[in-house]
Each structure stands twice: as structure tokens, then as C-alpha cells.
Amino acid sequence: MVRLAVRVGTVLSVLIAAVLGCICAVAAQSSPPLIGVLTPGITLDPALAGMREGMAKLGFKEGKDFKLLVEDSKGDPQNFSALAAKIIEAKPDLIFTIATPPTVAAKKATQTIPIVFTVVGDPIEAGVAAGYASSGNNLTGVTPYTSPLSGKRLELLKEILPGVKRVFAVVSPKETVSTASLRFLEEAAKKVRVQVIRREVTSVEEIENILVEQWAGQVDAVFHVPSVLVGSNMDRVIAKTIREKLPIIVHDDALVKKGALVSYGTDYHSLGVQAAKLVVKVLKKRVKPADLPVETPDRLFLTINLTTAKAIGLKIPRNILERADHLLE
């Protein structure tokens, strides 16, 4: 009887283990994919909103078809490595990164988990992709093509303000998108005979010092060189240009909505929507990131803030107004 009881107990244990195993397997299969998000936040929040909207348009409901684990540095460019480590610890199925520093940090943190990036101004310069046809690694994404378009923006500024001789550029030398954009800007400046007055910043304190200086009289216009560090302070930069009646040209039309004079490029929200298509391909179709080309924006926009133009006493040439995609009043 004892032996029989032992045998029955053993059989029951095996059956219970098998049932629990099946339950766990079903639960694992039904659990939606986890997407870790690494973002600077602040002015780049529209990119994440765009990604969420893009996923919804493709039939993916957040919470049901995928989950997000968002690590937001809130404008601090110094702690992306630690935030990337937190995401890796959660074992996500995919990592979505916004901007260059978070993407570089994620790439250093893992060579196996798929990464889809957006708002990386120059992915090759940043070392996150070997080329546009294939990254050659576990990354793919959408670039706003920020750096190469810097020259085009300067030409546009010259059309709007033919007499411009000196432009002010605040540069973050530790960020590749900033240094690459500056290089294209300075190359274009030589051709149109404009002097770039460059100031390098590596901390918020250094930006604070620049903001209390007088810009008007020293320069004719301001050229926004993109970076996470400077981007987190753009509201104050834009307000200063309006107070000192200086035109500022930027790369994202969301900044024009905040008061910048003009932008030529894409917008972060659209980039997020576009990147969602790559996220779905990697998650649903199991396509390797290296097999998906790095994409450039579906469309570029010329956006002008007419209220700002009036506030700084600048008349925009009619031919520029006619070419604009968006005129804000």
C-alpha cells in the first residue's frame, strides 16, 4: 500500500508539473512582446507619440499586442548607459531608441536584441550603421538626414536674409549629430561667404552662460545645430532670439511651432510613425534589422512662423512663402 501511494503521488506530481508547464507555455505565448524605449524625452517626445500612433495604425494595440517599457532621461544626456542597462535587464523583444546618444548606448549594451532607432541625424557618422543599405548589425531605423541637410538650411537662410554675414551656432562636441552637422554647415558657409561663430557647450551651466550674453550686434542670425544637450534648452534659446530680433533656422517644424522662425526638414512625430513600420516588420515578420535598409524621411517640409517674422521685423520674400509647406500665424 505504501508503494502504491508513493507511485500515485509520483504520477500526480508528474501530471501537475506537466499541467503547470503547459499553462506557463501558453502564458508565455500569449504575453505581448515587450519593447524597451530609450529616449531623451523633452522636445523629442513627439517621436514616441508618433511611434505609438504608427503602431495603432498598423493594428497593434498597446497593452494587448505590445507593451512599452519607457526609460526617459528627461533631457539629461549623461545617463543613457545606465538606462540602457535597465532595459536590457527586462529582456525586451526589441529596443526602440530616439536620438543618437540613446542609440549609441543601446548598441553598446547589446549586439543581439533588435534595435529600431529614429532621430539619429547621421547613423553612419555615429557608428550605429555601416551603411544605409544595411547596418551590418542588429540595428535599423529612420534618420531625419539632419547633418547633410545643414548646408541646404544655410542656403535657405541666405535666401530669407540675403545680407547675413555671421551666424551663431551652439555645438555639443560630444554628440556626433552635432559635430557632423557643423561640418556640413561650415562647408556650405564657405560657398555662400558666411562666417560661422561657433560656441561649444558640454553642460547645462555652459548653455546658461551663453544665454545671458548679448547675441544681437555680434551675429546676424542663429543656426540651430541639433543635439540632445542644446535641444533640452531650445525654448529659452528661441525666446532669446525673439527678444533680440534674430532669425533662427532649425531642423524640426515642432520648434517653429514653439516660435523659431523657419525649419527645413521633417518632424519628430512623422519619424516615429515611419519607424513603427520597421518595428512591426522586426516583431511580426521576424525580419533581421540588418536586412532592412536605414530609411530617410518620407517627406521634407519647409515651415515658417509668420508671427515670429513680424515680431523680429523681418519680411519673408514672396518666393519663399510660395514654396512653404506650412505657414504658422
C-alpha positions in Angstrom: 0.0 0.0 0.0 2.9 2.3 0.8 4.5 1.6 -2.5 1.2 2.2 -4.3 0.7 5.5 -2.5 4.2 6.5 -3.5 3.6 5.6 -7.1 0.3 7.5 -7.2 2.0 10.5 -5.6 4.7 10.4 -8.2 2.3 10.2 -11.0 0.3 13.1 -9.6 3.4 15.2 -9.3 4.4 14.5 -12.9 0.9 15.4 -14.1 0.8 18.6 -12.0 4.2 19.6 -13.4 3.1 18.9 -16.9 -0.1 20.9 -16.5 1.8 23.8 -14.9 4.3 23.6 -17.7 1.6 23.9 -20.3 0.0 26.8 -18.5 3.3 28.6 -18.4 3.9 27.9 -22.0 0.5 29.2 -23.0 1.0 32.3 -20.8 4.4 32.9 -22.4 2.9 32.6 -25.9 0.1 34.9 -25.1 2.2 37.6 -23.4 2.6 40.5 -25.8 6.1 41.5 -27.0 8.0 43.9 -24.8 9.5 47.0 -26.4 12.1 48.9 -24.4 12.2 52.6 -25.2 15.3 54.7 -24.6 14.6 58.4 -25.1 15.9 61.9 -24.0 12.3 63.0 -23.8 11.6 66.8 -23.7 11.5 68.1 -27.3 11.8 64.5 -28.6 8.5 63.3 -27.0 6.7 63.6 -30.4 8.8 60.8 -31.8 7.5 58.3 -29.2 3.9 59.6 -29.7 4.4 59.1 -33.4 5.6 55.5 -32.9 2.6 54.7 -30.7 0.3 56.2 -33.4 2.1 54.3 -36.1 1.7 51.0 -34.2 -2.0 51.7 -33.7 -2.5 52.4 -37.4 -0.9 49.1 -38.2 -3.4 47.3 -35.9 -1.1 46.9 -32.9 -2.9 47.9 -29.6 -0.6 49.0 -26.8 -1.1 46.7 -23.8 -2.7 44.0 -25.9 -0.4 43.5 -28.9 2.7 45.0 -27.3 4.0 46.6 -24.1 6.3 49.5 -23.7 9.0 49.9 -21.0 10.0 53.6 -21.3 13.3 54.9 -19.9 13.3 58.7 -20.3 16.4 60.7 -19.4 14.3 63.9 -19.3 16.9 65.8 -21.3 20.0 64.5 -19.3 22.5 63.2 -21.9 24.8 61.7 -19.3 22.9 58.6 -18.1 21.9 56.7 -21.2 24.2 53.8 -20.4 22.6 53.1 -17.1 19.1 53.4 -18.6 20.1 51.0 -21.4 21.3 48.5 -18.8 17.8 48.7 -17.1 16.1 48.0 -20.4 18.4 45.0 -21.1 17.7 43.6 -17.7 14.0 43.5 -18.5 14.8 41.2 -21.5 12.7 43.1 -24.2 11.9 41.6 -27.6 13.0 44.9 -29.2 14.5 48.2 -28.2 13.2 51.5 -29.7 15.7 54.4 -29.4 15.2 58.1 -30.1 18.2 60.3 -31.0 21.9 59.5 -31.4 23.2 59.2 -27.8 20.5 56.7 -26.7 21.0 54.7 -29.8 24.8 54.5 -29.3 24.2 53.5 -25.7 21.8 50.7 -26.7 24.2 49.4 -29.4 27.0 49.2 -26.8 24.6 47.4 -24.4 23.5 44.6 -26.8 24.5 43.0 -30.0 21.7 40.5 -30.1 18.4 42.3 -29.2 16.9 44.0 -32.3 17.1 47.8 -32.2 15.0 50.2 -34.2 16.1 53.9 -34.0 14.8 57.2 -35.1 16.0 60.8 -35.0 19.6 59.7 -35.5 20.9 62.6 -37.6 23.8 60.7 -39.2 23.8 56.9 -38.4 27.0 56.2 -40.3 28.9 59.1 -38.7 27.6 57.9 -35.3 28.8 54.4 -35.9 25.4 52.7 -35.5 25.2 51.6 -39.1 27.8 50.5 -41.7 25.6 51.9 -44.5 22.1 52.8 -45.5 21.5 49.6 -47.5 22.4 47.5 -44.4 23.5 48.4 -40.9 25.5 45.2 -40.8 24.4 44.7 -37.2 21.3 44.4 -35.0 20.0 47.9 -35.8 17.9 49.7 -38.4 15.8 52.8 -38.3 14.8 56.1 -39.7 17.2 59.1 -39.9 16.0 62.7 -40.4 19.1 63.2 -42.5 19.8 66.1 -40.3 23.5 66.6 -40.9 23.6 66.5 -44.7 20.7 69.0 -44.9 22.6 71.6 -42.8 24.1 73.1 -46.0 20.6 73.4 -47.5 19.3 75.1 -44.4 22.1 77.7 -44.6 21.3 78.4 -48.3 17.6 78.9 -47.3 18.6 81.3 -44.5 20.7 83.2 -47.1 17.6 83.5 -49.3 15.5 84.8 -46.5 18.2 87.2 -45.2 20.5 88.0 -48.2 22.6 90.3 -46.1 23.5 87.6 -43.5 27.3 87.5 -42.8 27.6 85.9 -39.4 25.6 83.0 -38.0 25.8 81.8 -34.4 26.0 78.0 -33.8 26.0 76.4 -30.3 27.6 73.0 -30.7 27.8 69.9 -28.4 31.2 68.4 -29.3 30.5 65.1 -27.6 27.4 64.4 -29.8 28.2 63.1 -33.3 25.0 64.6 -34.8 26.2 68.0 -33.6 29.8 67.7 -34.9 28.6 66.2 -38.3 26.0 68.9 -38.8 28.6 71.5 -38.0 30.9 70.1 -40.6 28.3 70.3 -43.3 27.3 73.8 -42.1 30.9 75.1 -42.3 31.4 73.6 -45.8 28.3 75.4 -47.0 29.3 78.6 -45.2 32.5 78.9 -47.3 30.5 78.7 -50.5 28.0 81.4 -49.6 30.5 83.5 -47.8 29.0 83.3 -44.3 31.1 83.2 -41.1 30.0 80.6 -38.5 30.5 81.9 -35.0 30.8 78.6 -33.1 30.5 78.1 -29.3 30.9 74.7 -27.8 29.0 73.5 -24.7 29.3 70.4 -22.6 26.9 71.1 -19.8 23.7 73.0 -18.9 25.8 75.5 -17.0 27.7 76.5 -20.1 24.5 76.9 -22.0 23.3 79.1 -19.2 26.4 81.3 -19.6 25.8 81.7 -23.3 22.1 82.6 -22.8 23.0 85.6 -20.6 25.3 87.0 -23.3 24.2 89.6 -25.9 23.9 88.0 -29.4 22.4 90.8 -31.3 25.1 93.0 -32.9 27.5 90.2 -32.7 25.7 87.9 -35.2 23.0 88.3 -37.9 21.2 85.0 -37.3 21.2 81.8 -35.3 21.6 78.4 -36.8 20.4 75.5 -34.6 22.9 72.7 -34.6 20.9 69.7 -33.2 22.0 67.9 -30.0 20.2 66.5 -27.0 22.0 68.9 -24.7 21.0 72.1 -26.6 17.7 70.6 -27.6 16.6 70.4 -23.9 17.0 74.2 -23.7 15.5 75.2 -27.0 12.5 77.0 -25.5 14.9 79.5 -23.9 17.1 79.8 -27.0 14.1 80.5 -29.2 12.7 83.1 -26.7 16.1 84.8 -26.7 16.2 85.1 -30.5 12.8 86.7 -30.5 13.8 89.2 -27.8 17.0 90.1 -29.6 15.1 90.1 -33.0 17.4 87.5 -34.5 16.1 84.9 -37.1 16.8 81.3 -36.1 16.6 78.4 -38.5 16.0 74.9 -37.2 15.6 71.3 -38.5 12.2 70.3 -36.9 8.9 72.1 -37.5 7.8 71.4 -33.9 10.4 74.1 -32.9 8.8 76.5 -35.4 5.5 75.9 -33.5 7.4 77.0 -30.4 8.5 80.2 -32.0 11.5 79.5 -34.2 11.4 81.4 -37.5 11.9 78.7 -40.0 12.6 75.0 -40.4 13.5 72.7 -43.2 13.4 69.0 -42.6 11.0 66.6 -41.2 9.2 66.4 -37.8 9.8 64.0 -35.0 6.2 62.8 -34.9 6.4 61.7 -38.6 9.7 59.9 -38.0 8.1 58.0 -35.1 5.2 56.9 -37.3 7.6 55.8 -40.1 9.8 53.9 -37.6 6.7 52.0 -36.4 6.6 50.1 -39.7 10.1 48.8 -39.1 9.2 47.8 -35.6 6.3 45.7 -36.9 8.5 44.1 -39.6 11.0 43.0 -37.0 8.4 41.8 -34.4 5.8 40.3 -36.6 7.6 39.1 -39.7 10.8 38.3 -37.8 13.0 40.2 -40.3 16.5 40.9 -39.1 17.4 44.6 -38.7 20.4 44.2 -41.0 18.0 43.1 -43.8 16.0 46.3 -43.5 17.6 49.4 -45.1 18.0 52.5 -42.9 15.3 54.9 -44.2 15.3 58.6 -44.8 12.2 60.8 -44.2 9.2 60.1 -46.5 8.9 63.9 -46.9 10.7 67.1 -46.0 8.8 70.3 -45.0 9.5 74.0 -45.2 7.7 75.6 -42.3 7.7 79.4 -41.5 6.3 81.2 -38.4 4.8 84.4 -39.7 4.1 85.7 -36.1 7.8 85.4 -35.3 8.8 87.1 -38.6 6.6 90.0 -37.6 7.9 90.1 -34.1 11.5 90.4 -35.2 10.7 92.8 -38.0 11.6 90.5 -40.9 9.8 90.4 -44.2 9.9 86.9 -45.8 10.4 87.1 -49.6 7.3 86.1 -51.5 9.1 83.3 -53.4 10.0 81.6 -50.1 6.4 82.0 -48.8 5.1 80.3 -52.0 7.4 77.3 -51.5 6.5 76.8 -47.9 4.5 73.7 -46.9 3.3 75.3 -43.6 2.8 78.9 -42.7 2.1 79.5 -39.0 0.3 82.6 -37.8 
